[in-house]
Amino acid sequence: MKMNELRELTKQELETRLEDLKEELFNLRFQKASNRLENSNQIRIVKKEVARINTLLTEIKMQGDKR
């Protein structure tokens, strides 16, 4: 997702999406360790999206939790 799409989500939706991405990242790492990962670039993509969501959650926290 792009930042503009993420900004439209509520704080609760962002937190839920973050948990899903962390679980996906865990599964991807497990697949990589067992040599079953087909697209190693997918790990990078998921890590960037986790960082984007963490950035937005920090922005929301700094604004005083207006969502």
mmCIF file of the N, C-alpha and C atoms, coordinates in Angstrom:
data_MODEL
# 
_entry.id   MODEL 
# 
loop_
_atom_site.group_PDB 
_atom_site.id 
_atom_site.type_symbol 
_atom_site.label_atom_id 
_atom_site.label_alt_id 
_atom_site.label_comp_id 
_atom_site.label_asym_id 
_atom_site.label_entity_id 
_atom_site.label_seq_id 
_atom_site.pdbx_PDB_ins_code 
_atom_site.Cartn_x 
_atom_site.Cartn_y 
_atom_site.Cartn_z 
_atom_site.occupancy 
_atom_site.B_iso_or_equiv 
_atom_site.pdbx_formal_charge 
_atom_site.auth_seq_id 
_atom_site.auth_comp_id 
_atom_site.auth_asym_id 
_atom_site.auth_atom_id 
_atom_site.pdbx_PDB_model_num 
ATOM 1   N N  . MET A 1 1  ? 0.836  -1.184  0.000  1.00 0.00 ? 1  MET A N  1 
ATOM 2   C CA . MET A 1 1  ? 0.000  0.000   0.000  1.00 0.00 ? 1  MET A CA 1 
ATOM 3   C C  . MET A 1 1  ? 0.877  1.243   0.000  1.00 0.00 ? 1  MET A C  1 
ATOM 4   N N  . LYS A 1 2  ? 0.373  2.253   -0.622 1.00 0.00 ? 2  LYS A N  1 
ATOM 5   C CA . LYS A 1 2  ? 1.087  3.518   -0.634 1.00 0.00 ? 2  LYS A CA 1 
ATOM 6   C C  . LYS A 1 2  ? 0.691  4.326   0.595  1.00 0.00 ? 2  LYS A C  1 
ATOM 7   N N  . MET A 1 3  ? 1.488  5.350   0.901  1.00 0.00 ? 3  MET A N  1 
ATOM 8   C CA . MET A 1 3  ? 1.241  6.161   2.094  1.00 0.00 ? 3  MET A CA 1 
ATOM 9   C C  . MET A 1 3  ? -0.137 6.815   2.049  1.00 0.00 ? 3  MET A C  1 
ATOM 10  N N  . ASN A 1 4  ? -0.550 7.299   0.893  1.00 0.00 ? 4  ASN A N  1 
ATOM 11  C CA . ASN A 1 4  ? -1.861 7.947   0.797  1.00 0.00 ? 4  ASN A CA 1 
ATOM 12  C C  . ASN A 1 4  ? -2.981 6.976   1.143  1.00 0.00 ? 4  ASN A C  1 
ATOM 13  N N  . GLU A 1 5  ? -2.861 5.741   0.715  1.00 0.00 ? 5  GLU A N  1 
ATOM 14  C CA . GLU A 1 5  ? -3.861 4.731   1.039  1.00 0.00 ? 5  GLU A CA 1 
ATOM 15  C C  . GLU A 1 5  ? -3.839 4.407   2.526  1.00 0.00 ? 5  GLU A C  1 
ATOM 16  N N  . LEU A 1 6  ? -2.646 4.359   3.107  1.00 0.00 ? 6  LEU A N  1 
ATOM 17  C CA . LEU A 1 6  ? -2.524 4.054   4.530  1.00 0.00 ? 6  LEU A CA 1 
ATOM 18  C C  . LEU A 1 6  ? -3.064 5.191   5.389  1.00 0.00 ? 6  LEU A C  1 
ATOM 19  N N  . ARG A 1 7  ? -2.894 6.420   4.943  1.00 0.00 ? 7  ARG A N  1 
ATOM 20  C CA . ARG A 1 7  ? -3.369 7.576   5.716  1.00 0.00 ? 7  ARG A CA 1 
ATOM 21  C C  . ARG A 1 7  ? -4.889 7.595   5.854  1.00 0.00 ? 7  ARG A C  1 
ATOM 22  N N  . GLU A 1 8  ? -5.591 6.930   4.944  1.00 0.00 ? 8  GLU A N  1 
ATOM 23  C CA . GLU A 1 8  ? -7.048 6.885   4.993  1.00 0.00 ? 8  GLU A CA 1 
ATOM 24  C C  . GLU A 1 8  ? -7.564 5.900   6.037  1.00 0.00 ? 8  GLU A C  1 
ATOM 25  N N  . LEU A 1 9  ? -6.703 5.016   6.523  1.00 0.00 ? 9  LEU A N  1 
ATOM 26  C CA . LEU A 1 9  ? -7.120 4.015   7.496  1.00 0.00 ? 9  LEU A CA 1 
ATOM 27  C C  . LEU A 1 9  ? -7.133 4.604   8.913  1.00 0.00 ? 9  LEU A C  1 
ATOM 28  N N  . THR A 1 10 ? -7.955 4.014   9.764  1.00 0.00 ? 10 THR A N  1 
ATOM 29  C CA . THR A 1 10 ? -8.002 4.441   11.161 1.00 0.00 ? 10 THR A CA 1 
ATOM 30  C C  . THR A 1 10 ? -6.826 3.815   11.916 1.00 0.00 ? 10 THR A C  1 
ATOM 31  N N  . LYS A 1 11 ? -6.627 4.285   13.127 1.00 0.00 ? 11 LYS A N  1 
ATOM 32  C CA . LYS A 1 11 ? -5.531 3.772   13.943 1.00 0.00 ? 11 LYS A CA 1 
ATOM 33  C C  . LYS A 1 11 ? -5.717 2.281   14.205 1.00 0.00 ? 11 LYS A C  1 
ATOM 34  N N  . GLN A 1 12 ? -6.923 1.869   14.479 1.00 0.00 ? 12 GLN A N  1 
ATOM 35  C CA . GLN A 1 12 ? -7.209 0.455   14.745 1.00 0.00 ? 12 GLN A CA 1 
ATOM 36  C C  . GLN A 1 12 ? -6.920 -0.398  13.509 1.00 0.00 ? 12 GLN A C  1 
ATOM 37  N N  . GLU A 1 13 ? -7.303 0.088   12.339 1.00 0.00 ? 13 GLU A N  1 
ATOM 38  C CA . GLU A 1 13 ? -7.045 -0.639  11.099 1.00 0.00 ? 13 GLU A CA 1 
ATOM 39  C C  . GLU A 1 13 ? -5.543 -0.743  10.828 1.00 0.00 ? 13 GLU A C  1 
ATOM 40  N N  . LEU A 1 14 ? -4.818 0.334   11.124 1.00 0.00 ? 14 LEU A N  1 
ATOM 41  C CA . LEU A 1 14 ? -3.363 0.316   10.951 1.00 0.00 ? 14 LEU A CA 1 
ATOM 42  C C  . LEU A 1 14 ? -2.712 -0.711  11.872 1.00 0.00 ? 14 LEU A C  1 
ATOM 43  N N  . GLU A 1 15 ? -3.162 -0.760  13.115 1.00 0.00 ? 15 GLU A N  1 
ATOM 44  C CA . GLU A 1 15 ? -2.600 -1.709  14.067 1.00 0.00 ? 15 GLU A CA 1 
ATOM 45  C C  . GLU A 1 15 ? -2.900 -3.141  13.654 1.00 0.00 ? 15 GLU A C  1 
ATOM 46  N N  . THR A 1 16 ? -4.093 -3.381  13.155 1.00 0.00 ? 16 THR A N  1 
ATOM 47  C CA . THR A 1 16 ? -4.453 -4.713  12.671 1.00 0.00 ? 16 THR A CA 1 
ATOM 48  C C  . THR A 1 16 ? -3.604 -5.092  11.472 1.00 0.00 ? 16 THR A C  1 
ATOM 49  N N  . ARG A 1 17 ? -3.433 -4.163  10.548 1.00 0.00 ? 17 ARG A N  1 
ATOM 50  C CA . ARG A 1 17 ? -2.612 -4.402  9.350  1.00 0.00 ? 17 ARG A CA 1 
ATOM 51  C C  . ARG A 1 17 ? -1.161 -4.672  9.752  1.00 0.00 ? 17 ARG A C  1 
ATOM 52  N N  . LEU A 1 18 ? -0.672 -3.948  10.754 1.00 0.00 ? 18 LEU A N  1 
ATOM 53  C CA . LEU A 1 18 ? 0.694  -4.141  11.236 1.00 0.00 ? 18 LEU A CA 1 
ATOM 54  C C  . LEU A 1 18 ? 0.887  -5.554  11.788 1.00 0.00 ? 18 LEU A C  1 
ATOM 55  N N  . GLU A 1 19 ? -0.059 -6.028  12.566 1.00 0.00 ? 19 GLU A N  1 
ATOM 56  C CA . GLU A 1 19 ? 0.028  -7.377  13.112 1.00 0.00 ? 19 GLU A CA 1 
ATOM 57  C C  . GLU A 1 19 ? 0.026  -8.420  11.997 1.00 0.00 ? 19 GLU A C  1 
ATOM 58  N N  . ASP A 1 20 ? -0.819 -8.224  10.989 1.00 0.00 ? 20 ASP A N  1 
ATOM 59  C CA . ASP A 1 20 ? -0.863 -9.151  9.849  1.00 0.00 ? 20 ASP A CA 1 
ATOM 60  C C  . ASP A 1 20 ? 0.467  -9.168  9.106  1.00 0.00 ? 20 ASP A C  1 
ATOM 61  N N  . LEU A 1 21 ? 1.048  -7.984  8.915  1.00 0.00 ? 21 LEU A N  1 
ATOM 62  C CA . LEU A 1 21 ? 2.324  -7.901  8.200  1.00 0.00 ? 21 LEU A CA 1 
ATOM 63  C C  . LEU A 1 21 ? 3.459  -8.547  8.990  1.00 0.00 ? 21 LEU A C  1 
ATOM 64  N N  . LYS A 1 22 ? 3.445  -8.380  10.298 1.00 0.00 ? 22 LYS A N  1 
ATOM 65  C CA . LYS A 1 22 ? 4.482  -9.007  11.118 1.00 0.00 ? 22 LYS A CA 1 
ATOM 66  C C  . LYS A 1 22 ? 4.386  -10.526 11.041 1.00 0.00 ? 22 LYS A C  1 
ATOM 67  N N  . GLU A 1 23 ? 3.159  -11.038 11.013 1.00 0.00 ? 23 GLU A N  1 
ATOM 68  C CA . GLU A 1 23 ? 2.971  -12.477 10.877 1.00 0.00 ? 23 GLU A CA 1 
ATOM 69  C C  . GLU A 1 23 ? 3.440  -12.953 9.496  1.00 0.00 ? 23 GLU A C  1 
ATOM 70  N N  . GLU A 1 24 ? 3.123  -12.179 8.468  1.00 0.00 ? 24 GLU A N  1 
ATOM 71  C CA . GLU A 1 24 ? 3.568  -12.516 7.119  1.00 0.00 ? 24 GLU A CA 1 
ATOM 72  C C  . GLU A 1 24 ? 5.096  -12.493 7.025  1.00 0.00 ? 24 GLU A C  1 
ATOM 73  N N  . LEU A 1 25 ? 5.711  -11.510 7.650  1.00 0.00 ? 25 LEU A N  1 
ATOM 74  C CA . LEU A 1 25 ? 7.170  -11.415 7.647  1.00 0.00 ? 25 LEU A CA 1 
ATOM 75  C C  . LEU A 1 25 ? 7.797  -12.626 8.338  1.00 0.00 ? 25 LEU A C  1 
ATOM 76  N N  . PHE A 1 26 ? 7.202  -13.039 9.437  1.00 0.00 ? 26 PHE A N  1 
ATOM 77  C CA . PHE A 1 26 ? 7.683  -14.229 10.136 1.00 0.00 ? 26 PHE A CA 1 
ATOM 78  C C  . PHE A 1 26 ? 7.615  -15.447 9.219  1.00 0.00 ? 26 PHE A C  1 
ATOM 79  N N  . ASN A 1 27 ? 6.490  -15.606 8.524  1.00 0.00 ? 27 ASN A N  1 
ATOM 80  C CA . ASN A 1 27 ? 6.325  -16.747 7.620  1.00 0.00 ? 27 ASN A CA 1 
ATOM 81  C C  . ASN A 1 27 ? 7.321  -16.695 6.461  1.00 0.00 ? 27 ASN A C  1 
ATOM 82  N N  . LEU A 1 28 ? 7.552  -15.504 5.934  1.00 0.00 ? 28 LEU A N  1 
ATOM 83  C CA . LEU A 1 28 ? 8.519  -15.361 4.851  1.00 0.00 ? 28 LEU A CA 1 
ATOM 84  C C  . LEU A 1 28 ? 9.927  -15.724 5.306  1.00 0.00 ? 28 LEU A C  1 
ATOM 85  N N  . ARG A 1 29 ? 10.284 -15.294 6.497  1.00 0.00 ? 29 ARG A N  1 
ATOM 86  C CA . ARG A 1 29 ? 11.611 -15.622 7.032  1.00 0.00 ? 29 ARG A CA 1 
ATOM 87  C C  . ARG A 1 29 ? 11.749 -17.119 7.256  1.00 0.00 ? 29 ARG A C  1 
ATOM 88  N N  . PHE A 1 30 ? 10.663 -17.738 7.718  1.00 0.00 ? 30 PHE A N  1 
ATOM 89  C CA . PHE A 1 30 ? 10.676 -19.178 7.923  1.00 0.00 ? 30 PHE A CA 1 
ATOM 90  C C  . PHE A 1 30 ? 10.850 -19.901 6.589  1.00 0.00 ? 30 PHE A C  1 
ATOM 91  N N  . GLN A 1 31 ? 10.159 -19.436 5.566  1.00 0.00 ? 31 GLN A N  1 
ATOM 92  C CA . GLN A 1 31 ? 10.288 -20.023 4.233  1.00 0.00 ? 31 GLN A CA 1 
ATOM 93  C C  . GLN A 1 31 ? 11.710 -19.851 3.703  1.00 0.00 ? 31 GLN A C  1 
ATOM 94  N N  . LYS A 1 32 ? 12.287 -18.697 3.964  1.00 0.00 ? 32 LYS A N  1 
ATOM 95  C CA . LYS A 1 32 ? 13.662 -18.450 3.498  1.00 0.00 ? 32 LYS A CA 1 
ATOM 96  C C  . LYS A 1 32 ? 14.639 -19.400 4.191  1.00 0.00 ? 32 LYS A C  1 
ATOM 97  N N  . ALA A 1 33 ? 14.441 -19.612 5.477  1.00 0.00 ? 33 ALA A N  1 
ATOM 98  C CA . ALA A 1 33 ? 15.333 -20.485 6.228  1.00 0.00 ? 33 ALA A CA 1 
ATOM 99  C C  . ALA A 1 33 ? 15.234 -21.935 5.749  1.00 0.00 ? 33 ALA A C  1 
ATOM 100 N N  . SER A 1 34 ? 14.062 -22.321 5.281  1.00 0.00 ? 34 SER A N  1 
ATOM 101 C CA . SER A 1 34 ? 13.883 -23.697 4.807  1.00 0.00 ? 34 SER A CA 1 
ATOM 102 C C  . SER A 1 34 ? 14.036 -23.810 3.294  1.00 0.00 ? 34 SER A C  1 
ATOM 103 N N  . ASN A 1 35 ? 14.558 -22.756 2.670  1.00 0.00 ? 35 ASN A N  1 
ATOM 104 C CA . ASN A 1 35 ? 14.804 -22.718 1.222  1.00 0.00 ? 35 ASN A CA 1 
ATOM 105 C C  . ASN A 1 35 ? 13.551 -22.969 0.380  1.00 0.00 ? 35 ASN A C  1 
ATOM 106 N N  . ARG A 1 36 ? 12.409 -22.479 0.828  1.00 0.00 ? 36 ARG A N  1 
ATOM 107 C CA . ARG A 1 36 ? 11.176 -22.622 0.066  1.00 0.00 ? 36 ARG A CA 1 
ATOM 108 C C  . ARG A 1 36 ? 10.666 -21.273 -0.439 1.00 0.00 ? 36 ARG A C  1 
ATOM 109 N N  . LEU A 1 37 ? 11.394 -20.212 -0.188 1.00 0.00 ? 37 LEU A N  1 
ATOM 110 C CA . LEU A 1 37 ? 10.963 -18.879 -0.589 1.00 0.00 ? 37 LEU A CA 1 
ATOM 111 C C  . LEU A 1 37 ? 11.257 -18.673 -2.070 1.00 0.00 ? 37 LEU A C  1 
ATOM 112 N N  . GLU A 1 38 ? 10.184 -18.382 -2.837 1.00 0.00 ? 38 GLU A N  1 
ATOM 113 C CA . GLU A 1 38 ? 10.333 -18.205 -4.276 1.00 0.00 ? 38 GLU A CA 1 
ATOM 114 C C  . GLU A 1 38 ? 10.776 -16.790 -4.637 1.00 0.00 ? 38 GLU A C  1 
ATOM 115 N N  . ASN A 1 39 ? 10.237 -15.789 -3.952 1.00 0.00 ? 39 ASN A N  1 
ATOM 116 C CA . ASN A 1 39 ? 10.537 -14.394 -4.268 1.00 0.00 ? 39 ASN A CA 1 
ATOM 117 C C  . ASN A 1 39 ? 11.162 -13.738 -3.037 1.00 0.00 ? 39 ASN A C  1 
ATOM 118 N N  . SER A 1 40 ? 12.470 -13.677 -3.004 1.00 0.00 ? 40 SER A N  1 
ATOM 119 C CA . SER A 1 40 ? 13.145 -13.122 -1.829 1.00 0.00 ? 40 SER A CA 1 
ATOM 120 C C  . SER A 1 40 ? 12.919 -11.619 -1.687 1.00 0.00 ? 40 SER A C  1 
ATOM 121 N N  . ASN A 1 41 ? 12.503 -10.959 -2.751 1.00 0.00 ? 41 ASN A N  1 
ATOM 122 C CA . ASN A 1 41 ? 12.206 -9.526  -2.699 1.00 0.00 ? 41 ASN A CA 1 
ATOM 123 C C  . ASN A 1 41 ? 10.971 -9.237  -1.855 1.00 0.00 ? 41 ASN A C  1 
ATOM 124 N N  . GLN A 1 42 ? 10.128 -10.233 -1.659 1.00 0.00 ? 42 GLN A N  1 
ATOM 125 C CA . GLN A 1 42 ? 8.894  -10.049 -0.891 1.00 0.00 ? 42 GLN A CA 1 
ATOM 126 C C  . GLN A 1 42 ? 9.200  -9.648  0.550  1.00 0.00 ? 42 GLN A C  1 
ATOM 127 N N  . ILE A 1 43 ? 10.288 -10.142 1.104  1.00 0.00 ? 43 ILE A N  1 
ATOM 128 C CA . ILE A 1 43 ? 10.664 -9.773  2.475  1.00 0.00 ? 43 ILE A CA 1 
ATOM 129 C C  . ILE A 1 43 ? 10.916 -8.279  2.554  1.00 0.00 ? 43 ILE A C  1 
ATOM 130 N N  . ARG A 1 44 ? 11.626 -7.737  1.581  1.00 0.00 ? 44 ARG A N  1 
ATOM 131 C CA . ARG A 1 44 ? 11.922 -6.301  1.561  1.00 0.00 ? 44 ARG A CA 1 
ATOM 132 C C  . ARG A 1 44 ? 10.635 -5.477  1.463  1.00 0.00 ? 44 ARG A C  1 
ATOM 133 N N  . ILE A 1 45 ? 9.719  -5.913  0.630  1.00 0.00 ? 45 ILE A N  1 
ATOM 134 C CA . ILE A 1 45 ? 8.457  -5.201  0.440  1.00 0.00 ? 45 ILE A CA 1 
ATOM 135 C C  . ILE A 1 45 ? 7.662  -5.154  1.745  1.00 0.00 ? 45 ILE A C  1 
ATOM 136 N N  . VAL A 1 46 ? 7.584  -6.280  2.424  1.00 0.00 ? 46 VAL A N  1 
ATOM 137 C CA . VAL A 1 46 ? 6.827  -6.347  3.679  1.00 0.00 ? 46 VAL A CA 1 
ATOM 138 C C  . VAL A 1 46 ? 7.496  -5.494  4.750  1.00 0.00 ? 46 VAL A C  1 
ATOM 139 N N  . LYS A 1 47 ? 8.823  -5.518  4.821  1.00 0.00 ? 47 LYS A N  1 
ATOM 140 C CA . LYS A 1 47 ? 9.529  -4.710  5.815  1.00 0.00 ? 47 LYS A CA 1 
ATOM 141 C C  . LYS A 1 47 ? 9.295  -3.221  5.595  1.00 0.00 ? 47 LYS A C  1 
ATOM 142 N N  . LYS A 1 48 ? 9.253  -2.796  4.331  1.00 0.00 ? 48 LYS A N  1 
ATOM 143 C CA . LYS A 1 48 ? 8.996  -1.387  4.040  1.00 0.00 ? 48 LYS A CA 1 
ATOM 144 C C  . LYS A 1 48 ? 7.584  -0.985  4.437  1.00 0.00 ? 48 LYS A C  1 
ATOM 145 N N  . GLU A 1 49 ? 6.629  -1.882  4.213  1.00 0.00 ? 49 GLU A N  1 
ATOM 146 C CA . GLU A 1 49 ? 5.261  -1.547  4.591  1.00 0.00 ? 49 GLU A CA 1 
ATOM 147 C C  . GLU A 1 49 ? 5.112  -1.487  6.110  1.00 0.00 ? 49 GLU A C  1 
ATOM 148 N N  . VAL A 1 50 ? 5.817  -2.352  6.823  1.00 0.00 ? 50 VAL A N  1 
ATOM 149 C CA . VAL A 1 50 ? 5.823  -2.288  8.289  1.00 0.00 ? 50 VAL A CA 1 
ATOM 150 C C  . VAL A 1 50 ? 6.378  -0.938  8.736  1.00 0.00 ? 50 VAL A C  1 
ATOM 151 N N  . ALA A 1 51 ? 7.447  -0.495  8.114  1.00 0.00 ? 51 ALA A N  1 
ATOM 152 C CA . ALA A 1 51 ? 8.048  0.795   8.463  1.00 0.00 ? 51 ALA A CA 1 
ATOM 153 C C  . ALA A 1 51 ? 7.090  1.948   8.172  1.00 0.00 ? 51 ALA A C  1 
ATOM 154 N N  . ARG A 1 52 ? 6.377  1.876   7.053  1.00 0.00 ? 52 ARG A N  1 
ATOM 155 C CA . ARG A 1 52 ? 5.414  2.929   6.722  1.00 0.00 ? 52 ARG A CA 1 
ATOM 156 C C  . ARG A 1 52 ? 4.313  3.020   7.781  1.00 0.00 ? 52 ARG A C  1 
ATOM 157 N N  . ILE A 1 53 ? 3.800  1.869   8.186  1.00 0.00 ? 53 ILE A N  1 
ATOM 158 C CA . ILE A 1 53 ? 2.732  1.864   9.184  1.00 0.00 ? 53 ILE A CA 1 
ATOM 159 C C  . ILE A 1 53 ? 3.253  2.365   10.520 1.00 0.00 ? 53 ILE A C  1 
ATOM 160 N N  . ASN A 1 54 ? 4.458  1.950   10.905 1.00 0.00 ? 54 ASN A N  1 
ATOM 161 C CA . ASN A 1 54 ? 5.041  2.446   12.156 1.00 0.00 ? 54 ASN A CA 1 
ATOM 162 C C  . ASN A 1 54 ? 5.217  3.956   12.115 1.00 0.00 ? 54 ASN A C  1 
ATOM 163 N N  . THR A 1 55 ? 5.603  4.488   10.966 1.00 0.00 ? 55 THR A N  1 
ATOM 164 C CA . THR A 1 55 ? 5.750  5.935   10.814 1.00 0.00 ? 55 THR A CA 1 
ATOM 165 C C  . THR A 1 55 ? 4.410  6.637   11.001 1.00 0.00 ? 55 THR A C  1 
ATOM 166 N N  . LEU A 1 56 ? 3.376  6.097   10.377 1.00 0.00 ? 56 LEU A N  1 
ATOM 167 C CA . LEU A 1 56 ? 2.051  6.705   10.527 1.00 0.00 ? 56 LEU A CA 1 
ATOM 168 C C  . LEU A 1 56 ? 1.547  6.629   11.959 1.00 0.00 ? 56 LEU A C  1 
ATOM 169 N N  . LEU A 1 57 ? 1.775  5.510   12.617 1.00 0.00 ? 57 LEU A N  1 
ATOM 170 C CA . LEU A 1 57 ? 1.338  5.386   14.009 1.00 0.00 ? 57 LEU A CA 1 
ATOM 171 C C  . LEU A 1 57 ? 2.073  6.382   14.906 1.00 0.00 ? 57 LEU A C  1 
ATOM 172 N N  . THR A 1 58 ? 3.338  6.639   14.619 1.00 0.00 ? 58 THR A N  1 
ATOM 173 C CA . THR A 1 58 ? 4.093  7.638   15.365 1.00 0.00 ? 58 THR A CA 1 
ATOM 174 C C  . THR A 1 58 ? 3.540  9.035   15.102 1.00 0.00 ? 58 THR A C  1 
ATOM 175 N N  . GLU A 1 59 ? 3.211  9.326   13.851 1.00 0.00 ? 59 GLU A N  1 
ATOM 176 C CA . GLU A 1 59 ? 2.614  10.624  13.516 1.00 0.00 ? 59 GLU A CA 1 
ATOM 177 C C  . GLU A 1 59 ? 1.300  10.824  14.257 1.00 0.00 ? 59 GLU A C  1 
ATOM 178 N N  . ILE A 1 60 ? 0.487  9.779   14.291 1.00 0.00 ? 60 ILE A N  1 
ATOM 179 C CA . ILE A 1 60 ? -0.802 9.860   14.986 1.00 0.00 ? 60 ILE A CA 1 
ATOM 180 C C  . ILE A 1 60 ? -0.569 10.110  16.473 1.00 0.00 ? 60 ILE A C  1 
ATOM 181 N N  . LYS A 1 61 ? 0.399  9.424   17.052 1.00 0.00 ? 61 LYS A N  1 
ATOM 182 C CA . LYS A 1 61 ? 0.706  9.591   18.464 1.00 0.00 ? 61 LYS A CA 1 
ATOM 183 C C  . LYS A 1 61 ? 1.171  11.017  18.750 1.00 0.00 ? 61 LYS A C  1 
ATOM 184 N N  . MET A 1 62 ? 1.988  11.574  17.853 1.00 0.00 ? 62 MET A N  1 
ATOM 185 C CA . MET A 1 62 ? 2.503  12.943  18.047 1.00 0.00 ? 62 MET A CA 1 
ATOM 186 C C  . MET A 1 62 ? 1.411  13.995  17.885 1.00 0.00 ? 62 MET A C  1 
ATOM 187 N N  . GLN A 1 63 ? 0.390  13.699  17.108 1.00 0.00 ? 63 GLN A N  1 
ATOM 188 C CA . GLN A 1 63 ? -0.709 14.635  16.895 1.00 0.00 ? 63 GLN A CA 1 
ATOM 189 C C  . GLN A 1 63 ? -1.724 14.588  18.017 1.00 0.00 ? 63 GLN A C  1 
ATOM 190 N N  . GLY A 1 64 ? -1.584 13.670  18.908 1.00 0.00 ? 64 GLY A N  1 
ATOM 191 C CA . GLY A 1 64 ? -2.514 13.608  20.017 1.00 0.00 ? 64 GLY A CA 1 
ATOM 192 C C  . GLY A 1 64 ? -3.635 12.620  19.799 1.00 0.00 ? 64 GLY A C  1 
ATOM 193 N N  . ASP A 1 65 ? -3.421 11.642  18.946 1.00 0.00 ? 65 ASP A N  1 
ATOM 194 C CA . ASP A 1 65 ? -4.385 10.553  18.753 1.00 0.00 ? 65 ASP A CA 1 
ATOM 195 C C  . ASP A 1 65 ? -5.747 11.072  18.319 1.00 0.00 ? 65 ASP A C  1 
ATOM 196 N N  . LYS A 1 66 ? -5.804 11.865  17.256 1.00 0.00 ? 66 LYS A N  1 
ATOM 197 C CA . LYS A 1 66 ? -7.033 12.476  16.783 1.00 0.00 ? 66 LYS A CA 1 
ATOM 198 C C  . LYS A 1 66 ? -7.934 11.529  16.004 1.00 0.00 ? 66 LYS A C  1 
ATOM 199 N N  . ARG A 1 67 ? -7.446 10.336  15.607 1.00 0.00 ? 67 ARG A N  1 
ATOM 200 C CA . ARG A 1 67 ? -8.258 9.410   14.825 1.00 0.00 ? 67 ARG A CA 1 
ATOM 201 C C  . ARG A 1 67 ? -9.153 8.596   15.684 1.00 0.00 ? 67 ARG A C  1 
# 
